[in-house]
Amino acid sequence: MSTLSDQSTTRRGRTIISVDAMGGDMGPAAVVAGIALSAKINPDIAFILHGPRDQLERLVAKRKHLTGRCEIRDAQGVVSMSDKPSHIMRHGKDTSMWSTLDSVREGEATVAVSCGNTGALMALSMVRLRKLPGVNRPAIAVLWPSRNPQGFNVMLDVGADVRADEQDLLQYALMGVSYARNGLNLSHPRVGLLNVGTEENKGRAELKAAHELIGNMAPRANFEFVGFVEGGDIPGDVCDVIVTDGFTGNVALKTGEGTAKLIGDLLKEAFKHSPLSRLASLLALTSLRRLKHRIDPRRVNGGVFLGLNGTVVKSHGSADATGVSAAVKLAFKLAQSEFSEKLAARVASATALAHDTKTQQEDSQ
Amino acid sequence: MSTLSDQSTTRRGRTIISVDAMGGDMGPAAVVAGIALSAKINPDIAFILHGPRDQLERLVAKRKHLTGRCEIRDAQGVVSMSDKPSHIMRHGKDTSMWSTLDSVREGEATVAVSCGNTGALMALSMVRLRKLPGVNRPAIAVLWPSRNPQGFNVMLDVGADVRADEQDLLQYALMGVSYARNGLNLSHPRVGLLNVGTEENKGRAELKAAHELIGNMAPRANFEFVGFVEGGDIPGDVCDVIVTDGFTGNVALKTGEGTAKLIGDLLKEAFKHSPLSRLASLLALTSLRRLKHRIDPRRVNGGVFLGLNGTVVKSHGSADATGVSAAVKLAFKLAQSEFSEKLAARVASATALAHDTKTQQEDSQ
């Protein structure tokens, strides 16, 4: 099979996304259906798809929109949800996940997409893509339905690492700002630091230190710092980027998802309660669909790994074709805006700025 | 004015609740309306109400159900939402909050209720009621709408302290179990420890240590330990008591509330969208009311301070009469079940158990 680079596709300026076909709960059929959906909507996209060649060739052959736009890279190994990250780091060379990241490593694609095991994906990403100079801990950022005009806020870290010191939180702020610019088109994002109260003397020591660091950086790095925010502000409109450590962010993310799911289920029950309420639900169908669409997690499917040499979009393990397609859309948007390069430049210049400030302080002492 | 203890009320076995009339966003009128509502429903309840006598006498006189069942204790000072806890600890002697806690300290009531400043209330509670022997950090527990048959789960700590080590988390588990028994009538509560994954090797060091401590205590203290749980399990059905540190718990609580509020508002918008959806919302009114009732935060209004000599119910600052009445109902239930005494006994016996085990280990060395 010829490679994409041999074909007219790249010459026509198509953006290539590296996609892991394996490891999702719904198997490679859902992934291929998802990328076919994206290919249909978006003429400027092409794929390198990683997994067992035989299986993938059959699936891809069925999708006419993928003709000439999807190169298959054979990888027989699959990372399962129960695999330990440390095991995959040592023995995962033959897996589709490894191969997917290597396409980014080799510069064939700038963004990778996978529905697989988050822990393994992050561990492999650290090893294969390496951290950006100046980044101590990479982070996972998600989009969260909010009251802001853009409809979503960015929150990070939601689970790359269970701890973060003040320097890490500053890096998260900078990376989150970069993501909000390129992912949500916000020119001057507002950043909030998650805490248990908004007064400056609240919370843990590293938060007070981070408050100062981020506040000092804001005017020079062209964002607004609104100070401490609380859990209720994550879906709110006081800021666009919520900065927190991976432990707190992960709990908040899952609590929010669980609460939304519970309310959705209770709402369904409520509408099934009587003939009248069933009739009401029929009449309200479009309204309810509109609401569902607004908060559908599949629409914003994709945690983004930030702070690496290259961008990785982690799709939900349970993503169906719609979910995969949403993750691909995000990957495309980030690749097009040359997000990886911009983020790297931003982190590098912030590191230089911090270094300058330090040197000045040392000079003046 | 005669005191309640002079009257037939206590001889008739009424349970006395100490209530802070001041410091809530809606003022003393809402508090008096709330306790009047409780008095109307529950013939076995009586109150000691703390605040400026003139103002309270006028408000109480208007409520016939409070006649002879509400003693007023004059206190001219009010703790505001912006007062610093440290300031109130030193200069708050004349406040209604101080007076409210002192009724519990003196044994006139076993449970106190306040809508005031949480930080100040916790700080004053520590000073006036003192920690139970064996408790290092008191905790705030809340009830959370869940998929469990009882309709709610207990989560603690949600903000008494921003940190907790493994011993604190063990105490939280024991106190949470006691609360679930007495507040939710669960004879054999299931306890989960909040983490970013359910595998035993996940998360921070103190969580791994707490996992072992709580697991060892479970059979002896007559509860079930389900191990690590995630944010999504807070409104779920895998456990009844969720144990976490006050920082994480506070963020989770506010994230859940914020998400529920956002969905509620979007739902309202969705139903206003077209004439048809407005008609649908009319037809669905009872169903929607049923849903609202199920997740109405006012119904479970009241964080409970655990680990003190006496129980304090912290009502939402924005509580209206319904909210205050719900907090009073919870206070009554806890007072009736002699919760404070049972909790103290449980903590004491666990401390003894831990001590025994330690001694045995030392003996066998």
Boltz contact constraints between the chains, C-beta under 6 A:
constraints:
  - contact:
      token1: [A, 159]
      token2: [B, 196]
      max_distance: 6.0
  - contact:
      token1: [A, 162]
      token2: [B, 203]
      max_distance: 6.0
  - contact:
      token1: [A, 162]
      token2: [B, 204]
      max_distance: 6.0
  - contact:
      token1: [A, 196]
      token2: [B, 159]
      max_distance: 6.0
  - contact:
      token1: [A, 196]
      token2: [B, 247]
      max_distance: 6.0
  - contact:
      token1: [A, 196]
      token2: [B, 250]
      max_distance: 6.0
  - contact:
      token1: [A, 203]
      token2: [B, 162]
      max_distance: 6.0
  - contact:
      token1: [A, 204]
      token2: [B, 162]
      max_distance: 6.0
  - contact:
      token1: [A, 230]
      token2: [B, 254]
      max_distance: 6.0
  - contact:
      token1: [A, 231]
      token2: [B, 251]
      max_distance: 6.0
  - contact:
      token1: [A, 231]
      token2: [B, 254]
      max_distance: 6.0
  - contact:
      token1: [A, 231]
      token2: [B, 255]
      max_distance: 6.0
  - contact:
      token1: [A, 232]
      token2: [B, 254]
      max_distance: 6.0
  - contact:
      token1: [A, 232]
      token2: [B, 258]
      max_distance: 6.0
  - contact:
      token1: [A, 234]
      token2: [B, 255]
      max_distance: 6.0
  - contact:
      token1: [A, 235]
      token2: [B, 258]
      max_distance: 6.0
  - contact:
      token1: [A, 235]
      token2: [B, 259]
      max_distance: 6.0
  - contact:
      token1: [A, 235]
      token2: [B, 262]
      max_distance: 6.0
  - contact:
      token1: [A, 247]
      token2: [B, 196]
      max_distance: 6.0
  - contact:
      token1: [A, 248]
      token2: [B, 248]
      max_distance: 6.0
  - contact:
      token1: [A, 248]
      token2: [B, 251]
      max_distance: 6.0
  - contact:
      token1: [A, 250]
      token2: [B, 196]
      max_distance: 6.0
  - contact:
      token1: [A, 251]
      token2: [B, 231]
      max_distance: 6.0
  - contact:
      token1: [A, 251]
      token2: [B, 248]
      max_distance: 6.0
  - contact:
      token1: [A, 251]
      token2: [B, 252]
      max_distance: 6.0
  - contact:
      token1: [A, 252]
      token2: [B, 251]
      max_distance: 6.0
  - contact:
      token1: [A, 252]
      token2: [B, 255]
      max_distance: 6.0
  - contact:
      token1: [A, 254]
      token2: [B, 230]
      max_distance: 6.0
  - contact:
      token1: [A, 254]
      token2: [B, 231]
      max_distance: 6.0
  - contact:
      token1: [A, 254]
      token2: [B, 232]
      max_distance: 6.0
  - contact:
      token1: [A, 255]
      token2: [B, 231]
      max_distance: 6.0
  - contact:
      token1: [A, 255]
      token2: [B, 234]
      max_distance: 6.0
  - contact:
      token1: [A, 255]
      token2: [B, 252]
      max_distance: 6.0
  - contact:
      token1: [A, 255]
      token2: [B, 255]
      max_distance: 6.0
  - contact:
      token1: [A, 255]
      token2: [B, 256]
      max_distance: 6.0
  - contact:
      token1: [A, 256]
      token2: [B, 255]
      max_distance: 6.0
  - contact:
      token1: [A, 256]
      token2: [B, 259]
      max_distance: 6.0
  - contact:
      token1: [A, 258]
      token2: [B, 232]
      max_distance: 6.0
  - contact:
      token1: [A, 258]
      token2: [B, 235]
      max_distance: 6.0
  - contact:
      token1: [A, 259]
      token2: [B, 235]
      max_distance: 6.0
  - contact:
      token1: [A, 259]
      token2: [B, 256]
      max_distance: 6.0
  - contact:
      token1: [A, 259]
      token2: [B, 259]
      max_distance: 6.0
  - contact:
      token1: [A, 259]
      token2: [B, 260]
      max_distance: 6.0
  - contact:
      token1: [A, 260]
      token2: [B, 259]
      max_distance: 6.0
  - contact:
      token1: [A, 262]
      token2: [B, 235]
      max_distance: 6.0
  - contact:
      token1: [A, 263]
      token2: [B, 263]
      max_distance: 6.0
  - contact:
      token1: [A, 266]
      token2: [B, 291]
      max_distance: 6.0
  - contact:
      token1: [A, 266]
      token2: [B, 294]
      max_distance: 6.0
  - contact:
      token1: [A, 267]
      token2: [B, 291]
      max_distance: 6.0
  - contact:
      token1: [A, 270]
      token2: [B, 287]
      max_distance: 6.0
  - contact:
      token1: [A, 270]
      token2: [B, 290]
      max_distance: 6.0
  - contact:
      token1: [A, 270]
      token2: [B, 291]
      max_distance: 6.0
  - contact:
      token1: [A, 271]
      token2: [B, 287]
      max_distance: 6.0
  - contact:
      token1: [A, 273]
      token2: [B, 287]
      max_distance: 6.0
  - contact:
      token1: [A, 276]
      token2: [B, 283]
      max_distance: 6.0
  - contact:
      token1: [A, 277]
      token2: [B, 284]
      max_distance: 6.0
  - contact:
      token1: [A, 277]
      token2: [B, 287]
      max_distance: 6.0
  - contact:
      token1: [A, 279]
      token2: [B, 283]
      max_distance: 6.0
  - contact:
      token1: [A, 280]
      token2: [B, 280]
      max_distance: 6.0
  - contact:
      token1: [A, 280]
      token2: [B, 283]
      max_distance: 6.0
  - contact:
      token1: [A, 280]
      token2: [B, 284]
      max_distance: 6.0
  - contact:
      token1: [A, 283]
      token2: [B, 276]
      max_distance: 6.0
  - contact:
      token1: [A, 283]
      token2: [B, 279]
      max_distance: 6.0
  - contact:
      token1: [A, 283]
      token2: [B, 280]
      max_distance: 6.0
  - contact:
      token1: [A, 284]
      token2: [B, 277]
      max_distance: 6.0
  - contact:
      token1: [A, 284]
      token2: [B, 280]
      max_distance: 6.0
  - contact:
      token1: [A, 287]
      token2: [B, 270]
      max_distance: 6.0
  - contact:
      token1: [A, 287]
      token2: [B, 271]
      max_distance: 6.0
  - contact:
      token1: [A, 287]
      token2: [B, 273]
      max_distance: 6.0
  - contact:
      token1: [A, 287]
      token2: [B, 277]
      max_distance: 6.0
  - contact:
      token1: [A, 290]
      token2: [B, 270]
      max_distance: 6.0
  - contact:
      token1: [A, 291]
      token2: [B, 266]
      max_distance: 6.0
  - contact:
      token1: [A, 291]
      token2: [B, 267]
      max_distance: 6.0
  - contact:
      token1: [A, 291]
      token2: [B, 270]
      max_distance: 6.0
  - contact:
      token1: [A, 294]
      token2: [B, 266]
      max_distance: 6.0
